[in-house]
Amino acid sequence: MSVLQALYKTYNLHADKAGKVLLKTDRQGNSQAYTLLPISHTTQTAQIEIAVTEAGDFHSAKVIPKVSTVIPFISAKAAKPLAHGLHEKLMYCAGDYVAYTGQITKTEPFMLYITNLQKWIESDYTHPDIQAIYQYVLKGTVIRDLINEQILYTDNNGMLLEKYDGKEKPEIFKLVTKQEEAFVRFRVHSPHEEKIPPWENQELFTRYSQYLQQTFVEEDLCYITGEWTKSWTNHPSKIRHAADMGKLISANDHAGFTYRGRFGRQVTELGSNFYENAAISYEASQKVHNALKWLIEQQGVLLDGRVYLVWGEQQEEVAHFLANDALEMPEDDSDFFAFSRDRSLDEIVIAPSEQVAHTHQVLKNKFKKRLYGMYARIDDDDFANQQIHILTLDAATTGRLGILSYRTLHAEDYFARLAQYQVRACWIQTVWKDKKRVQYIQAPSLRDIADFVYGPRPNEKVVKQTMERLIPIVLDNRSMPFDIVQKALARASNPQSFEHISSFERGVEIACAIMKHHFIKEGYTVALNTESTNRSYLYGRLLAVAEIIEKHALNMGEDKRTTNAMRYMNAFQMNPARTWLTIYSNLLPYRQKLGGKGTYYERVIQDIIVQFDEQDFMSNKALDGQYLLGFYSQQKAFYTKKEAVEGE
């Protein structure tokens, strides 16, 4: 199945959602509207709503807040439409626009608007509500009625007021700079029944689309549906966002003469002009582009213009392989099946008692169940056969949007790969939420890795290129690129490159996740491995003990002062044996200050040293990334023990 066929199928499966304006909330609490557009429709922000009677008379009007309104759209082959099909700006829908503004245009916008509307009501696809609205706007009193309702305001000469200088601005001036720029939407009021407004009326959506398509002349074989139907060549733009001019499907056949290949000749044997090369019908084009826009708005990840999109066929919203979702490790596995797809994984916090070592198989099972819960119940018989589509889009130039990659996976396979990545790279990850320090067990997102490796302020293009290299780690269970591992090691070993100690600690967590993934055969976990005799791991433990001794002796607590261990960390990684002698000798006054506690720490140091091979301990060979794992786990063990003692 091609990506166009997949998008076409997705639209058909969710056609009942067409025209419904939904809201999504980001992590900052900001709301954003998104809509699966009906065929031949678009969205527009309206500022004024006019209600007319069933007889076509004015009923009422009001200023409305900034909300998206679904409107009929004439997708002309010109660069811009001449006029929308029903709702429009005042200059189009108000027959008295010139009388109240004095602005005369060559195109006579009101005549263009009323002519288009007249063609619709005279067609076989008319509707009583549209006829009522047509009868009203035909009277040419829109602005006058709005002035009488105190929606619009005039100056001393009876013309629309250009600027309001008073203290308390009328509602319309809070929404638009100039009154004549206001966009008007219409609805029909009935005293006998609650009328569905046109921007929510599925029947009107269908009727307008049918009316518009019957005006098309050219027919061709659609290569998406396999049907002989109305063809189309002017495909939509604004795919990634409202200002996006890039087109996914584009051709120039009237100027410049785009080369169409050997199969580009025009054929007329079947009574209609068509081309031997691929063609797409109007309906298929609309469904494909509208589905793509909807999916991007709902769950696409955008980075420097590049779109990373993942969706399912029947249940479109699935866990994104780029998302940084926290996954709980509950003690009772029975609640996995009660997990709601609507519940944000970011809300799940790991209790300290759950921050323990898990076998890889246990972790994998837990992650898989939690990820499955986002998509569908794991006991769904059809679950394994669902298709997950993975698409990457970007634009090399302003007007062309390209498909960089597209692939499909069975849902079971997709979520198993996500779970496998979580298993291989999960580590304690600390974030600040509501001014509180919260820890999760999870793998860092690919964006987190790219930002850390090339931080502190990486170039967006570099981040984008790095993420492209990292994606196969998740989707194909590939190994971490060695240069990424080395860069992470170097950056985490240089605390002075971080602006704040909290940033350094966060960086070490990400680096540990990278190292855990890279050294997966060693089976490291957050829990301290006291049996490991790996040279780098042991040296990392020694560095952690040295830092704890100095912090404890100075009673630093939350003090941001840098310890000697941190100052020497970069040199320690490069020349561990020589640097350890310097760090250890500097610990003497701190150990003496701690008294009995200092003796305890000295015993820990000696216990670690005896695990070394003598030649390994004396060697100045640079440490690999396992030293970061030992460093973190040793620190974690000390802090966990301290919390347990204080809790008693």
C-alpha positions as CSV (number, residue, x, y, z in Angstrom):
1,M,0.0,0.0,0.0
2,S,1.4,3.4,-1.0
3,V,1.3,6.3,1.5
4,L,-1.4,8.1,-0.6
5,Q,-3.6,5.0,-0.5
6,A,-3.0,4.7,3.3
7,L,-4.1,8.3,3.8
8,Y,-7.1,7.8,1.6
9,K,-8.1,4.8,3.6
10,T,-7.5,6.7,6.9
11,Y,-9.9,9.4,5.8
12,N,-12.6,7.0,4.9
13,L,-12.3,5.2,8.2
14,H,-12.7,8.5,10.1
15,A,-15.1,10.3,7.7
16,D,-17.6,10.6,10.6
17,K,-15.2,13.1,12.3
18,A,-15.1,15.4,9.3
19,G,-16.0,19.0,10.2
20,K,-15.7,18.5,14.0
21,V,-13.4,21.1,15.6
22,L,-11.4,19.4,18.3
23,L,-9.0,20.8,20.8
24,K,-5.7,19.4,21.9
25,T,-3.6,20.7,24.8
26,D,0.2,20.8,24.8
27,R,2.4,20.3,27.9
28,Q,2.4,24.0,28.5
29,G,-1.4,24.0,28.8
30,N,-2.0,25.8,25.5
31,S,-5.1,24.7,23.5
32,Q,-5.0,24.3,19.8
33,A,-7.9,23.5,17.5
34,Y,-7.7,20.9,14.7
35,T,-10.2,19.5,12.2
36,L,-10.5,16.7,9.8
37,L,-11.8,18.9,6.9
38,P,-14.7,17.7,4.8
39,I,-14.1,17.5,1.0
40,S,-14.1,21.0,-0.6
41,H,-13.9,22.8,2.8
42,T,-11.4,24.6,4.8
43,T,-11.3,26.5,8.1
44,Q,-11.3,30.2,8.8
45,T,-11.4,32.3,11.9
46,A,-14.7,34.3,11.9
47,Q,-15.3,37.3,14.1
48,I,-19.1,37.9,13.4
49,E,-22.0,35.5,13.3
50,I,-25.3,36.4,11.7
51,A,-28.5,34.5,12.2
52,V,-31.2,34.8,9.5
53,T,-34.8,33.5,9.6
54,E,-36.0,30.6,7.4
55,A,-37.7,33.3,5.2
56,G,-34.3,35.0,4.6
57,D,-34.7,38.0,7.0
58,F,-32.2,39.3,9.5
59,H,-32.7,37.8,13.0
60,S,-29.6,38.6,15.1
61,A,-25.9,39.0,15.1
62,K,-23.0,38.7,17.6
63,V,-19.3,39.0,17.9
64,I,-17.7,35.6,18.4
65,P,-14.3,34.7,19.9
66,K,-11.4,33.4,17.9
67,V,-12.6,29.9,16.9
68,S,-12.1,28.0,13.7
69,T,-15.2,27.7,11.4
70,V,-15.5,25.1,8.7
71,I,-16.4,26.9,5.5
72,P,-17.1,25.8,1.8
73,F,-14.1,26.5,-0.3
74,I,-13.8,27.1,-4.0
75,S,-10.5,25.5,-4.9
76,A,-10.0,27.5,-8.1
77,K,-7.1,26.8,-10.5
78,A,-5.9,30.3,-9.9
79,A,-3.4,31.0,-7.2
80,K,-6.2,32.2,-4.9
81,P,-10.0,31.5,-4.8
82,L,-12.3,34.2,-6.1
83,A,-14.7,33.9,-3.2
84,H,-15.7,31.3,-0.7
85,G,-18.9,29.4,-1.1
86,L,-21.0,30.7,1.8
87,H,-19.2,32.5,4.7
88,E,-16.9,35.3,3.7
89,K,-15.3,38.7,4.5
90,L,-17.6,41.7,4.5
91,M,-16.2,43.0,1.2
92,Y,-17.7,39.8,-0.4
93,C,-20.9,39.1,1.4
94,A,-22.1,42.7,2.1
95,G,-23.9,44.3,-0.8
96,D,-23.6,47.7,0.9
97,Y,-19.9,47.4,1.5
98,V,-19.1,50.2,-1.0
99,A,-21.7,52.5,0.5
100,Y,-20.2,52.2,4.0
101,T,-16.5,52.2,3.1
102,G,-16.2,54.0,-0.2
103,Q,-13.8,51.3,-1.4
104,I,-14.4,50.3,-5.1
105,T,-12.6,47.3,-6.5
106,K,-12.2,46.1,-10.1
107,T,-13.3,42.6,-9.4
108,E,-16.7,43.5,-7.8
109,P,-16.3,40.9,-5.0
110,F,-20.0,41.0,-4.0
111,M,-21.1,40.0,-7.5
112,L,-18.6,37.2,-7.5
113,Y,-19.8,35.9,-4.2
114,I,-23.5,36.2,-4.9
115,T,-23.1,34.6,-8.3
116,N,-21.3,31.6,-6.9
117,L,-24.0,31.2,-4.2
118,Q,-26.8,31.5,-6.7
119,K,-25.3,28.7,-8.8
120,W,-25.3,26.5,-5.7
121,I,-29.0,27.1,-4.8
122,E,-30.0,26.6,-8.4
123,S,-28.3,23.2,-8.6
124,D,-29.7,19.8,-7.6
125,Y,-27.6,20.0,-4.4
126,T,-29.3,23.0,-2.8
127,H,-30.5,23.1,0.8
128,P,-33.2,25.2,2.5
129,D,-30.7,26.8,4.9
130,I,-28.5,27.9,2.0
131,Q,-31.6,29.3,0.2
132,A,-32.5,31.4,3.3
133,I,-28.9,32.8,3.6
134,Y,-28.9,33.6,-0.1
135,Q,-32.2,35.5,0.2
136,Y,-30.8,37.5,3.0
137,V,-27.4,38.5,1.5
138,L,-29.2,39.3,-1.8
139,K,-30.9,42.2,0.0
140,G,-27.5,43.9,0.4
141,T,-28.0,45.1,4.0
142,V,-25.4,43.1,5.9
143,I,-23.4,46.1,7.2
144,R,-26.5,48.2,7.9
145,D,-27.9,45.4,10.0
146,L,-24.6,45.0,11.9
147,I,-24.5,48.7,12.6
148,N,-28.1,48.6,13.9
149,E,-27.1,45.7,16.2
150,Q,-24.1,47.7,17.4
151,I,-21.7,45.1,16.1
152,L,-20.1,47.6,13.7
153,Y,-19.6,51.3,14.3
154,T,-19.7,54.4,12.0
155,D,-18.0,57.8,12.1
156,N,-19.7,61.2,11.8
157,N,-20.0,60.8,8.1
158,G,-21.9,57.5,8.4
159,M,-18.9,55.5,7.1
160,L,-17.4,52.5,8.9
161,L,-15.1,53.7,11.7
162,E,-11.5,53.0,10.7
163,K,-10.0,53.3,14.2
164,Y,-11.5,53.4,17.7
165,D,-9.9,55.9,20.0
166,G,-12.0,55.5,23.1
167,K,-10.9,53.8,26.3
168,E,-13.2,50.8,26.3
169,K,-12.9,49.1,22.9
170,P,-16.0,47.5,21.4
171,E,-15.7,43.7,21.0
172,I,-15.1,43.9,17.2
173,F,-12.0,46.1,17.6
174,K,-10.5,43.6,20.0
175,L,-10.5,41.0,17.2
176,V,-9.7,43.0,14.1
177,T,-7.7,46.1,13.3
178,K,-10.2,47.4,10.8
179,Q,-13.9,46.6,10.8
180,E,-14.1,45.9,7.1
181,E,-11.7,43.0,7.5
182,A,-14.1,41.1,9.7
183,F,-15.1,37.6,8.5
184,V,-18.8,36.7,8.7
185,R,-20.4,33.3,9.2
186,F,-24.1,32.6,8.7
187,R,-26.6,30.3,10.3
188,V,-30.4,29.9,10.2
189,H,-32.6,30.5,13.2
190,S,-35.9,28.6,13.6
191,P,-38.5,29.1,16.4
192,H,-39.7,25.5,15.8
193,E,-36.4,23.5,16.0
194,E,-32.8,23.7,16.9
195,K,-31.0,24.2,13.5
196,I,-27.6,22.6,13.0
197,P,-25.2,25.5,12.0
198,P,-23.7,25.1,8.5
199,W,-20.2,24.7,9.9
200,E,-21.4,21.5,11.7
201,N,-23.9,20.2,9.2
202,Q,-22.7,16.9,7.6
203,E,-25.4,17.0,5.0
204,L,-24.3,20.5,3.9
205,F,-20.7,19.3,3.7
206,T,-21.7,16.5,1.3
207,R,-24.1,18.6,-0.8
208,Y,-21.6,21.4,-1.4
209,S,-18.9,18.9,-2.4
210,Q,-21.3,17.2,-4.8
211,Y,-22.3,20.5,-6.2
212,L,-18.7,21.6,-6.7
213,Q,-17.6,18.4,-8.3
214,Q,-20.4,18.3,-10.8
215,T,-19.0,21.6,-12.2
216,F,-15.7,19.8,-13.2
217,V,-15.4,18.7,-16.7
218,E,-12.2,16.6,-17.0
219,E,-12.2,12.9,-16.1
220,D,-9.4,10.5,-15.8
221,L,-8.4,7.2,-14.2
222,C,-7.5,7.8,-10.5
223,Y,-4.4,5.9,-9.5
224,I,-5.4,5.9,-5.9
225,T,-9.0,4.5,-6.1
226,G,-8.8,2.8,-9.5
227,E,-12.0,4.6,-10.6
228,W,-12.8,6.7,-13.6
229,T,-13.8,10.0,-12.1
230,K,-13.3,13.8,-11.9
231,S,-9.6,14.5,-12.2
232,W,-7.7,17.3,-10.5
233,T,-4.2,18.9,-10.9
234,N,-4.2,21.9,-8.5
235,H,-3.5,20.0,-5.3
236,P,-3.6,21.7,-1.9
237,S,-0.7,23.3,0.0
238,K,-0.6,24.4,3.7
239,I,0.0,20.8,4.7
240,R,2.4,21.3,7.7
241,H,0.9,24.5,8.9
242,A,-1.2,27.5,7.7
243,A,1.8,29.3,6.3
244,D,3.2,26.3,4.5
245,M,3.3,26.8,0.7
246,G,4.9,23.4,-0.1
247,K,2.9,21.0,-2.2
248,L,3.1,17.3,-1.9
249,I,1.8,16.8,-5.5
250,S,2.7,19.5,-8.0
251,A,3.1,19.9,-11.7
252,N,3.5,22.7,-14.2
253,D,2.0,22.0,-17.6
254,H,1.3,25.5,-18.9
255,A,4.6,27.3,-18.5
256,G,8.1,25.9,-18.5
257,F,6.7,22.6,-19.9
258,T,7.6,20.1,-17.2
259,Y,9.0,16.9,-18.7
260,R,6.4,14.2,-18.2
261,G,8.4,11.3,-19.6
262,R,7.6,8.8,-22.4
263,F,4.1,8.3,-21.1
264,G,3.1,12.0,-21.1
265,R,1.1,12.1,-24.4
266,Q,-2.5,13.3,-24.4
267,V,-5.1,10.6,-25.3
268,T,-8.6,11.2,-26.5
269,E,-9.8,7.8,-27.7
270,L,-12.2,7.4,-24.8
271,G,-14.0,10.7,-25.4
272,S,-12.1,12.7,-22.7
273,N,-8.7,14.3,-22.6
274,F,-6.4,12.5,-20.2
275,Y,-2.7,11.7,-19.9
276,E,-1.1,8.3,-19.8
277,N,0.9,9.2,-16.7
278,A,-0.5,8.9,-13.2
279,A,-3.5,11.0,-12.4
280,I,-5.4,11.6,-9.1
281,S,-9.1,12.4,-8.8
282,Y,-10.3,15.5,-7.0
283,E,-12.0,13.5,-4.2
284,A,-9.0,11.4,-3.6
285,S,-6.7,14.4,-3.5
286,Q,-8.9,16.1,-1.0
287,K,-9.1,13.1,1.2
288,V,-5.4,12.4,1.1
289,H,-4.4,16.0,1.9
290,N,-7.1,16.6,4.5
291,A,-6.2,13.4,6.3
292,L,-2.5,14.3,6.2
293,K,-3.1,17.8,7.6
294,W,-5.4,16.4,10.3
295,L,-2.8,13.8,11.4
296,I,0.0,16.3,11.5
297,E,-2.1,18.8,13.5
298,Q,-3.1,16.1,15.9
299,Q,0.1,14.1,16.5
300,G,2.8,15.1,14.2
301,V,6.3,16.0,15.5
302,L,7.8,19.0,13.7
303,L,11.5,19.8,13.8
304,D,13.0,22.6,11.7
305,G,10.3,22.1,9.1
306,R,10.6,18.3,9.1
307,V,7.5,16.3,10.0
308,Y,7.7,12.9,11.7
309,L,4.3,11.2,11.7
310,V,3.0,7.9,13.1
311,W,-0.6,6.8,12.9
312,G,-2.8,3.7,12.9
313,E,-5.4,2.8,10.4
314,Q,-8.5,2.5,12.6
315,Q,-7.3,4.2,15.8
316,E,-5.2,7.0,14.4
317,E,-3.5,8.2,17.6
318,V,-0.7,5.9,18.7
319,A,2.5,6.2,20.8
320,H,5.1,8.2,18.8
321,F,8.5,6.7,18.5
322,L,9.9,10.3,19.1
323,A,7.8,11.0,22.1
324,N,9.4,11.3,25.6
325,D,6.7,9.3,27.5
326,A,7.2,8.2,31.0
327,L,6.3,4.6,31.7
328,E,5.3,3.4,35.2
329,M,6.7,0.2,36.7
330,P,3.8,-0.8,38.9
331,E,4.2,-3.6,41.4
332,D,0.8,-5.0,40.5
333,D,0.7,-5.8,36.8
334,S,-3.1,-6.3,36.8
335,D,-3.7,-2.6,36.3
336,F,-2.1,-2.6,32.8
337,F,-5.4,-3.6,31.2
338,A,-7.2,-0.7,33.0
339,F,-4.9,1.8,31.5
340,S,-6.8,4.5,29.5
341,R,-5.5,5.7,26.1
342,D,-6.6,9.2,27.0
343,R,-4.4,9.3,30.1
344,S,-1.1,11.1,29.5
345,L,1.9,9.0,30.2
346,D,3.6,12.1,31.5
347,E,1.3,12.0,34.6
348,I,2.7,8.7,35.8
349,V,5.3,9.1,38.4
350,I,7.5,6.3,39.7
351,A,7.6,5.8,43.5
352,P,11.1,5.4,45.1
353,S,10.3,1.8,46.0
354,E,9.8,1.0,42.3
355,Q,13.2,2.3,41.3
356,V,14.8,-1.1,41.6
357,A,16.5,-3.5,39.2
358,H,14.4,-5.4,36.8
359,T,15.4,-8.2,34.4
360,H,15.2,-7.2,30.8
361,Q,12.4,-9.6,30.1
362,V,10.3,-8.2,32.9
363,L,11.0,-4.7,31.8
364,K,10.1,-5.5,28.2
365,N,6.8,-7.1,29.2
366,K,5.9,-4.1,31.3
367,F,6.8,-1.6,28.6
368,K,4.9,-3.5,25.9
369,K,1.8,-3.7,28.0
370,R,1.9,0.0,28.8
371,L,2.5,1.0,25.2
372,Y,-0.2,-1.4,23.9
373,G,-2.6,0.3,26.4
374,M,-2.2,3.5,24.4
375,Y,-3.4,2.0,21.2
376,A,-5.9,-0.7,22.1
377,R,-6.7,-3.4,24.5
378,I,-4.0,-6.1,24.4
379,D,-6.6,-8.8,24.3
380,D,-8.1,-7.4,21.0
381,D,-8.1,-10.3,18.5
382,D,-7.5,-7.9,15.6
383,F,-4.7,-5.9,17.3
384,A,-1.8,-7.7,15.9
385,N,-3.0,-7.2,12.3
386,Q,-3.4,-3.4,12.6
387,Q,-1.1,-1.4,10.4
388,I,1.1,1.4,11.8
389,H,2.2,4.0,9.2
390,I,5.5,5.9,9.7
391,L,6.0,8.9,7.5
392,T,8.7,11.6,7.3
393,L,8.2,14.8,5.3
394,D,10.4,17.8,4.6
395,A,10.7,20.6,2.0
396,A,14.0,21.3,0.2
397,T,12.5,24.4,-1.4
398,T,9.5,26.7,-0.5
399,G,7.1,25.2,-3.0
400,R,7.9,21.5,-2.9
401,L,7.2,19.1,0.0
402,G,8.9,15.7,-0.3
403,I,8.4,12.3,1.3
404,L,11.7,11.4,2.8
405,S,10.7,8.0,4.1
406,Y,7.6,5.9,4.5
407,R,7.1,2.4,6.0
408,T,4.5,0.3,7.6
409,L,4.7,-2.1,10.5
410,H,2.2,-4.4,12.2
411,A,1.0,-2.9,15.4
412,E,2.4,-5.7,17.5
413,D,5.8,-5.4,15.8
414,Y,5.8,-1.6,16.1
415,F,5.1,-1.6,19.8
416,A,7.5,-4.5,20.5
417,R,10.3,-2.4,18.9
418,L,9.3,0.7,21.0
419,A,9.4,-1.5,24.1
420,Q,12.7,-3.0,23.1
421,Y,14.2,0.5,22.9
422,Q,12.8,1.4,26.3
423,V,14.3,-1.8,27.7
424,R,17.7,-1.2,26.2
425,A,17.9,2.5,27.1
426,C,15.7,3.0,30.2
427,W,17.3,4.9,33.0
428,I,16.3,7.3,35.8
429,Q,15.2,10.6,34.1
430,T,14.7,13.6,36.2
431,V,12.3,16.5,35.3
432,W,10.9,19.5,37.1
433,K,7.1,19.5,37.2
434,D,5.0,22.0,39.0
435,K,8.3,23.2,40.7
436,K,8.8,19.7,42.0
437,R,11.6,17.3,41.2
438,V,10.1,14.2,39.7
439,Q,11.8,11.0,38.4
440,Y,10.7,8.5,35.8
441,I,12.1,5.3,34.5
442,Q,12.3,5.7,30.7
443,A,14.5,5.9,27.8
444,P,15.4,9.5,26.7
445,S,13.7,10.8,23.6
446,L,15.8,11.0,20.4
447,R,15.5,14.8,20.6
448,D,16.8,14.7,24.2
449,I,19.8,12.7,23.0
450,A,20.6,15.0,20.1
451,D,20.2,18.1,22.2
452,F,22.5,16.7,24.8
453,V,25.2,15.4,22.5
454,Y,25.5,18.7,20.6
455,G,24.5,21.0,23.4
456,P,24.2,23.3,25.1
457,R,22.5,25.2,22.2
458,P,22.7,22.9,19.2
459,N,21.9,24.0,15.6
460,E,18.4,22.7,14.6
461,K,19.8,21.3,11.3
462,V,22.4,19.3,13.3
463,V,19.7,18.0,15.6
464,K,17.5,17.0,12.7
465,Q,20.4,15.1,11.0
466,T,21.2,13.4,14.3
467,M,17.7,12.3,14.9
468,E,17.6,10.8,11.4
469,R,20.6,8.7,12.4
470,L,18.9,7.7,15.7
471,I,15.5,6.6,14.3
472,P,16.8,3.2,13.2
473,I,17.8,2.6,16.9
474,V,14.1,2.6,17.8
475,L,12.4,1.2,14.7
476,D,15.0,-1.4,13.7
477,N,16.7,-2.1,17.0
478,R,20.0,-1.0,15.7
479,S,23.1,-0.2,17.8
480,M,23.8,3.3,19.0
481,P,26.2,5.0,16.5
482,F,29.7,4.9,18.0
483,D,30.4,8.6,17.4
484,I,27.2,9.5,19.3
485,V,28.4,7.3,22.2
486,Q,31.8,9.0,22.2
487,K,30.3,12.5,22.1
488,A,28.0,11.7,24.9
489,L,30.9,10.4,27.0
490,A,33.0,13.5,26.3
491,R,30.1,15.9,27.1
492,A,29.1,14.1,30.3
493,S,32.7,14.1,31.5
494,N,32.9,17.8,31.3
495,P,30.7,19.3,34.0
496,Q,32.2,22.8,33.4
497,S,30.4,22.9,30.0
498,F,27.0,23.0,31.7
499,E,25.5,26.2,33.0
500,H,23.8,24.7,36.0
501,I,24.5,21.6,38.1
502,S,21.0,20.4,37.5
503,S,21.7,20.5,33.7
504,F,24.8,18.4,34.3
505,E,22.9,15.9,36.4
506,R,20.3,15.6,33.7
507,G,23.0,15.2,31.1
508,V,24.6,12.3,33.0
509,E,21.2,10.6,33.1
510,I,20.9,10.8,29.3
511,A,24.5,9.7,28.9
512,C,23.9,6.7,31.2
513,A,20.9,5.7,29.0
514,I,23.1,5.9,26.0
515,M,25.8,3.8,27.7
516,K,23.3,1.2,28.9
517,H,22.1,0.9,25.3
518,H,25.6,0.6,24.0
519,F,26.8,-1.9,26.6
520,I,23.5,-3.9,26.5
521,K,25.3,-7.2,26.7
522,E,26.7,-6.3,30.2
523,G,23.1,-6.0,31.5
524,Y,23.6,-2.8,33.5
525,T,20.7,-1.4,35.6
526,V,20.3,1.6,37.8
527,A,20.9,-0.6,40.8
528,L,24.6,-0.7,41.9
529,N,26.4,-3.8,40.6
530,T,28.8,-4.6,43.4
531,E,30.0,-7.8,41.5
532,S,31.2,-6.0,38.4
533,T,35.0,-6.0,37.9
534,N,35.0,-3.9,34.8
535,R,37.8,-1.3,35.1
536,S,35.8,1.6,33.9
537,Y,32.8,0.8,36.1
538,L,35.0,0.5,39.2
539,Y,36.7,3.8,38.5
540,G,33.3,5.4,38.1
541,R,32.4,4.1,41.5
542,L,35.5,5.6,43.0
543,L,34.8,9.0,41.6
544,A,31.3,8.9,43.0
545,V,32.6,8.0,46.5
546,A,35.1,10.9,46.3
547,E,32.4,13.4,45.4
548,I,30.1,12.1,48.2
549,I,32.9,12.5,50.8
550,E,33.5,16.1,49.9
551,K,29.9,17.0,49.8
552,H,29.2,15.3,53.1
553,A,32.2,16.9,54.8
554,L,31.2,20.4,53.7
555,N,27.5,19.7,54.4
556,M,26.8,21.0,50.9
557,G,23.3,19.6,50.6
558,E,21.7,21.7,47.8
559,D,24.7,23.9,47.5
560,K,25.8,24.3,43.9
561,R,29.5,24.4,44.7
562,T,31.6,22.2,42.4
563,T,33.6,19.5,44.1
564,N,37.2,18.6,43.3
565,A,35.9,15.3,41.9
566,M,33.8,17.3,39.4
567,R,36.7,19.6,38.5
568,Y,38.9,16.7,37.7
569,M,36.2,14.6,36.0
570,N,37.4,15.3,32.4
571,A,41.0,14.5,33.3
572,F,39.9,11.5,35.3
573,Q,38.1,10.0,32.3
574,M,41.2,10.5,30.1
575,N,43.9,9.5,32.7
576,P,42.2,7.7,35.5
577,A,45.1,6.2,37.5
578,R,47.1,9.4,37.6
579,T,44.1,11.7,38.3
580,W,42.8,9.3,41.0
581,L,46.0,9.8,43.0
582,T,45.4,13.6,43.0
583,I,41.7,13.3,43.9
584,Y,42.4,10.7,46.6
585,S,45.1,12.8,48.3
586,N,42.8,15.8,48.4
587,L,40.2,13.7,50.3
588,L,42.4,13.3,53.4
589,P,41.2,16.5,55.2
590,Y,37.5,15.7,54.4
591,R,37.8,12.1,55.7
592,Q,39.4,13.4,58.9
593,K,36.6,15.9,59.3
594,L,33.9,13.2,59.0
595,G,35.4,11.1,61.7
596,G,33.7,7.7,61.9
597,K,31.8,8.4,58.7
598,G,35.1,9.1,57.0
599,T,36.4,5.7,58.1
600,Y,33.3,4.1,56.6
601,Y,33.9,5.9,53.2
602,E,37.5,4.8,53.3
603,R,36.4,1.2,53.7
604,V,34.1,1.5,50.7
605,I,37.0,2.9,48.6
606,Q,39.2,0.0,49.6
607,D,36.4,-2.5,48.9
608,I,36.2,-1.1,45.4
609,I,40.0,-1.1,44.8
610,V,40.4,-4.8,45.8
611,Q,38.0,-5.7,43.0
612,F,40.4,-4.2,40.4
613,D,43.0,-6.3,38.5
614,E,46.3,-4.7,39.6
615,Q,47.3,-3.9,36.0
616,D,43.9,-2.3,35.3
617,F,44.1,-0.1,38.4
618,M,47.6,1.1,37.5
619,S,46.8,1.7,33.8
620,N,46.2,5.2,32.5
621,K,44.2,4.1,29.6
622,A,41.1,6.3,29.0
623,L,37.8,5.0,30.5
624,D,34.9,4.1,28.4
625,G,31.2,5.0,29.0
626,Q,30.8,2.3,31.7
627,Y,32.5,4.6,34.2
628,L,29.4,6.9,34.0
629,L,27.2,3.9,34.9
630,G,29.3,3.1,37.9
631,F,29.5,6.7,38.9
632,Y,25.7,7.2,38.7
633,S,24.8,3.9,40.4
634,Q,27.2,4.4,43.2
635,Q,25.8,7.8,43.9
636,K,22.3,6.5,43.7
637,A,23.1,3.8,46.2
638,F,24.4,6.3,48.7
639,Y,21.4,8.6,48.4
640,T,18.9,5.7,48.5
641,K,20.6,4.4,51.7
642,K,20.6,7.9,53.2
643,E,16.8,8.3,52.4
644,A,16.1,4.9,53.9
645,V,18.0,5.8,57.2
646,E,16.3,9.2,57.4
647,G,12.9,7.5,56.8
648,E,13.4,5.3,59.8
